[in-house]
Amino acid sequence: MTKKQRAEKIIELLEKEYPLADCTLDYDEAWKLLVSVRLAAQCTDARVNVVVKDLFAKYPSPAALAAATPEEIEEIVKPCGLGSKARDIHKCMTTLVEQYNGQVPDDFDKLLKLPGVGRKSANLIMGDVFGKPAIVTDTHCIRLTNRMGLVDGIKDPKKVEMALWKIIPGEKGSDFCHRLVNHGREVCTARKAYCEKCCLQEVCK
C-alpha cells in the first residue's frame, strides 16, 4: 500500500467515524478566528472559547482591538498565557485596519505576513473561513500522521505539511486535519494509542 492509498483509506474511515469536521474554536467572523488561533498556542481551545467572549464583548471589531493597548488586551487574555500573545493580537488587528480595511485577506502569503500568524494559522483561515485547500499541521496532525505511516519520523510542522500535500487531496485537507484532532483526543492520544477501539486498525502502520 502506497502512502497515497493509505491516506485515501484513512480519510474514508475518518469521514465515517467523525461525520462532522468542525473547528473547535468558536467564531462567527474571520478576524475572531485569527485572534482565537493566536491565543490557542499552548492553551486549550475550550479555555480560549471562554476567554474571547469577554474580549470580543469589550472590543467588538478589529478597529476596537487596534485602538486598545496591548496591556488592556493582556488583562483579559492572560488566562490563555502571557508573553507575546496580546502584543501580536494588537499588531495583527492594527495591520488589518491599516492595510486591509479591517478585513482578513484570503491570500495565504498575505496572511503569513500578519503579526503572530504562522503556517498553521494561515492554513486554518484558508480552509475554514475561505473554503480553500489547506493542511493544518498542529500537534495532533504531526503525531497521528507519523503513527499512521503517512509521514516517516518527521516532527517539523512545515515538513509534515509539505509531505501531506503530496498525498492528501487539497479539498479534503482541512476536514481531514479537524478529524485528526477529534481522533487524537478520543482514541490516539499523546499518552497512549487505544488501538483496540481505533477505526483505523486495518490501515494504520
C-alpha positions as CSV (number, residue, x, y, z in Angstrom):
1,M,0.0,0.0,0.0
2,T,1.4,3.4,-1.0
3,K,1.2,6.4,1.3
4,K,-1.4,7.9,-1.1
5,Q,-3.5,4.8,-1.0
6,R,-3.2,4.6,2.8
7,A,-4.2,8.3,3.0
8,E,-7.3,7.7,0.9
9,K,-8.5,4.9,3.1
10,I,-7.8,6.8,6.3
11,I,-9.7,9.8,5.0
12,E,-12.6,7.5,4.1
13,L,-12.7,5.8,7.5
14,L,-12.3,9.0,9.5
15,E,-15.2,10.6,7.5
16,K,-17.4,7.7,8.6
17,E,-16.2,7.9,12.3
18,Y,-16.5,11.7,12.6
19,P,-19.1,12.9,10.1
20,L,-18.8,16.5,11.5
21,A,-15.4,18.1,10.9
22,D,-15.7,21.4,12.6
23,C,-13.1,23.8,14.0
24,T,-13.2,23.5,17.8
25,L,-12.6,27.3,18.2
26,D,-15.9,29.3,18.3
27,Y,-16.1,32.2,15.8
28,D,-18.5,33.9,13.5
29,E,-16.1,36.3,11.7
30,A,-12.7,35.7,10.2
31,W,-10.9,38.2,12.4
32,K,-12.2,36.5,15.5
33,L,-10.7,33.2,14.4
34,L,-7.4,35.0,13.8
35,V,-7.4,36.2,17.4
36,S,-8.5,32.8,18.8
37,V,-5.9,30.7,17.0
38,R,-3.2,33.0,18.3
39,L,-4.5,32.5,21.9
40,A,-4.7,28.8,21.4
41,A,-1.0,28.3,21.3
42,Q,-0.1,26.1,24.4
43,C,-3.7,26.6,25.6
44,T,-6.8,24.5,25.2
45,D,-9.5,25.6,22.7
46,A,-12.1,25.3,25.4
47,R,-10.4,27.9,27.5
48,V,-9.9,30.2,24.5
49,N,-13.6,30.0,23.7
50,V,-14.4,31.2,27.3
51,V,-11.8,34.0,27.3
52,V,-12.7,35.5,23.9
53,K,-16.3,36.1,25.0
54,D,-15.2,38.8,27.3
55,L,-12.6,40.1,24.8
56,F,-15.0,40.4,21.9
57,A,-17.7,41.9,24.1
58,K,-15.3,44.7,25.1
59,Y,-13.6,45.0,21.7
60,P,-16.2,44.0,19.0
61,S,-14.1,44.8,15.9
62,P,-10.5,44.8,14.6
63,A,-10.6,48.6,14.9
64,A,-11.6,48.4,18.6
65,L,-8.7,46.0,19.3
66,A,-6.3,48.1,17.4
67,A,-7.4,51.2,19.4
68,A,-6.7,49.3,22.7
69,T,-3.3,48.9,24.2
70,P,-1.5,45.5,24.4
71,E,-1.7,45.8,28.2
72,E,-5.5,46.2,28.1
73,I,-5.8,43.2,25.8
74,E,-3.5,41.2,28.0
75,E,-5.6,41.9,31.1
76,I,-8.4,39.9,29.5
77,V,-6.4,37.2,27.7
78,K,-3.9,36.3,30.4
79,P,-5.7,33.0,31.3
80,C,-4.5,31.8,27.9
81,G,-0.9,32.5,28.8
82,L,1.2,35.6,28.8
83,G,4.1,36.6,26.6
84,S,3.7,37.9,23.1
85,K,0.0,37.0,22.5
86,A,-1.6,40.3,23.4
87,R,1.1,42.2,21.5
88,D,0.7,40.0,18.4
89,I,-3.1,40.4,18.5
90,H,-2.8,44.2,18.8
91,K,-0.3,44.4,15.9
92,C,-2.3,42.0,13.8
93,M,-5.6,43.9,14.2
94,T,-3.7,47.2,13.6
95,T,-2.3,45.8,10.3
96,L,-5.8,44.6,9.3
97,V,-7.2,48.1,9.8
98,E,-4.4,50.0,8.2
99,Q,-3.8,47.7,5.2
100,Y,-7.0,45.7,4.6
101,N,-9.8,48.0,5.9
102,G,-10.4,45.6,8.8
103,Q,-10.9,42.6,6.5
104,V,-8.9,39.3,6.7
105,P,-7.2,38.7,3.3
106,D,-8.0,35.4,1.6
107,D,-4.4,35.0,0.3
108,F,-2.0,32.6,2.1
109,D,1.1,34.8,1.6
110,K,-0.7,37.9,2.9
111,L,-1.9,36.0,5.9
112,L,1.6,34.8,6.7
113,K,2.8,38.4,6.8
114,L,0.3,39.3,9.6
115,P,1.9,39.6,13.0
116,G,1.7,36.4,15.0
117,V,0.4,34.3,12.1
118,G,2.3,31.2,11.1
119,R,1.6,28.5,8.5
120,K,-0.7,26.6,10.8
121,S,-2.9,29.6,11.5
122,A,-2.9,30.7,7.8
123,N,-3.9,27.2,6.7
124,L,-6.7,27.2,9.3
125,I,-8.1,30.5,8.0
126,M,-7.8,29.4,4.4
127,G,-9.6,26.2,4.9
128,D,-12.3,27.1,7.5
129,V,-13.1,30.7,6.5
130,F,-12.5,30.7,2.8
131,G,-13.0,27.1,1.9
132,K,-9.7,26.8,0.1
133,P,-7.3,23.8,0.1
134,A,-5.5,23.7,3.5
135,I,-3.5,21.4,5.7
136,V,-3.2,22.4,9.4
137,T,-0.2,20.7,11.0
138,D,-1.0,21.0,14.7
139,T,0.4,18.6,17.3
140,H,-2.4,16.1,16.7
141,C,-1.7,16.0,12.9
142,I,2.0,15.6,13.4
143,R,1.7,12.8,16.0
144,L,-1.1,10.9,14.2
145,T,0.3,11.1,10.6
146,N,3.6,9.7,11.9
147,R,1.9,6.9,13.8
148,M,-0.2,6.0,10.8
149,G,2.7,5.9,8.4
150,L,1.7,8.9,6.3
151,V,5.0,10.6,7.1
152,D,8.2,9.0,8.4
153,G,9.6,10.3,11.6
154,I,9.1,14.0,10.7
155,K,8.3,16.4,13.5
156,D,8.9,19.8,11.8
157,P,5.4,21.2,11.1
158,K,6.3,22.7,7.7
159,K,8.0,19.5,6.5
160,V,4.9,17.4,7.6
161,E,2.7,19.8,5.8
162,M,4.7,19.6,2.6
163,A,4.8,15.8,2.8
164,L,1.0,15.6,3.3
165,W,0.3,18.0,0.3
166,K,1.7,15.2,-1.9
167,I,-0.8,12.5,-0.7
168,I,-3.9,14.4,0.7
169,P,-6.3,15.9,-1.9
170,G,-6.3,19.6,-1.3
171,E,-10.1,19.9,-0.9
172,K,-10.0,17.2,1.8
173,G,-7.1,18.6,3.8
174,S,-8.9,21.0,6.1
175,D,-11.6,18.5,7.2
176,F,-9.0,15.7,7.4
177,C,-7.0,17.7,9.9
178,H,-10.1,18.6,12.0
179,R,-10.9,14.8,12.2
180,L,-7.3,14.1,13.3
181,V,-7.9,16.5,16.2
182,N,-11.1,14.5,17.2
183,H,-9.3,11.2,16.8
184,G,-6.2,12.4,18.6
185,R,-8.3,13.5,21.6
186,E,-10.6,10.5,21.8
187,V,-8.5,7.5,20.6
188,C,-4.9,8.1,19.5
189,T,-3.9,10.3,22.5
190,A,-0.5,11.7,23.2
191,R,-0.1,9.5,26.2
192,K,-1.4,6.3,24.7
193,A,-2.9,5.0,21.4
194,Y,-6.0,3.0,22.2
195,C,-5.6,0.7,19.1
196,E,-8.2,-1.8,20.3
197,K,-11.0,0.8,19.7
198,C,-9.5,2.5,16.7
199,C,-11.4,2.7,13.4
200,L,-8.1,2.7,11.5
201,Q,-6.7,-0.6,12.7
202,E,-6.8,-2.1,9.2
203,V,-4.6,0.6,7.6
204,C,-2.6,2.2,10.4
205,K,1.1,1.4,10.2
